């Protein structure tokens, strides 16, 4: 956020924006995890098909329909899909880093503390 924008008027707006940023971060983490699982499945299929004869039959699920092809037809599309997943995951990870940075800046700017942080502070003050 730029410093030229006016800060939110009340505490509710600040907390709402903070929760929105946190929610977006959690959503990105979930989606990245899901895509990483898909990528790992594609890697496994690619590793399984690579040593097999190119003319051997292979089955592929296309739009909910199981289609019979040869390994030489299926393997390039599996590789392409995995590479696409790699690039999507990389862009989502960058977006996640940006959102986490924005969340941390928002938290510092408005001195937001979570319940766990507040409790830890109280315990440290009680011990000290």
Rosetta blueprint (number, residue, H / E / L):
1 X L
2 X L
3 X L
4 X L
5 X L
6 X L
7 X L
8 X L
9 X L
10 X L
11 X H
12 X H
13 X H
14 X H
15 X H
16 X H
17 X H
18 X H
19 X H
20 X H
21 X H
22 X H
23 X H
24 X H
25 X H
26 X H
27 X H
28 X H
29 X H
30 X H
31 X H
32 X H
33 X H
34 X H
35 X H
36 X H
37 X H
38 X H
39 X H
40 X H
41 X H
42 X H
43 X H
44 X H
45 X H
46 X H
47 X H
48 X H
49 X H
50 X H
51 X L
52 X L
53 X L
54 X L
55 X L
56 X L
57 X E
58 X E
59 X E
60 X E
61 X E
62 X E
63 X L
64 X L
65 X E
66 X E
67 X E
68 X E
69 X E
70 X E
71 X H
72 X H
73 X H
74 X H
75 X H
76 X H
77 X H
78 X H
79 X H
80 X H
81 X H
82 X H
83 X H
84 X H
85 X H
86 X H
87 X H
88 X H
89 X H
90 X H
91 X H
92 X H
93 X H
94 X H
95 X H
96 X H
97 X H
98 X H
99 X H
100 X H
101 X H
102 X H
103 X H
104 X H
105 X H
106 X H
107 X H
108 X H
109 X H
110 X L
111 X L
112 X L
113 X L
114 X L
115 X H
116 X H
117 X H
118 X H
119 X H
120 X H
121 X H
122 X H
123 X H
124 X H
125 X H
126 X H
127 X H
128 X L
